[in-house]
């Protein structure tokens, strides 16, 4: 499967407009999620894992109790591609769907 092209600075800024909670780092985007407890964090991570597997694009992430930190980049492109922004949108939807 052909890897998507690396995003241009204009494409990155445009995509981040729709993802206001994501922070641009040098070659990646980052977001921290905080839930009320570990159960909610794990429910979220499970949902993200299933979405990432379908997309065949996987996050770099870290979980400590109720906090999940996610960093996205396309390693083969050594930067951001459309896959990162597509996964970020799916991650946002997963966070909104976590039951209270």
Order of alpha helices (4+ residues) and beta strands (2+ residues): alpha-beta-beta-alpha-beta-beta-alpha
